[in-house]
């Protein structure tokens, strides 16, 4: 695991320490969870976008041919 140093305002650090304590986490674990959530949500959004783009190639719905006619649509 790699160590990185960040600089944050004192008030933000104090609030983050309180939140970490409420969740029974270290500040390091809280920050790691937050970063994993951000990275994970971006990856999920990208995958969802890719699935949607694939659907544009095949269509969103599969309608069997010949199962309806113009009159049925107007009923």
Secondary structure, DSSP 8 states (H G I E B T S, - for coil): ---------HHHHHHHHHHHHHTT--HHHHHHHHHHHHHHHHHHHHHHHHHHHHHHHH-S----TTS--HHHHH-
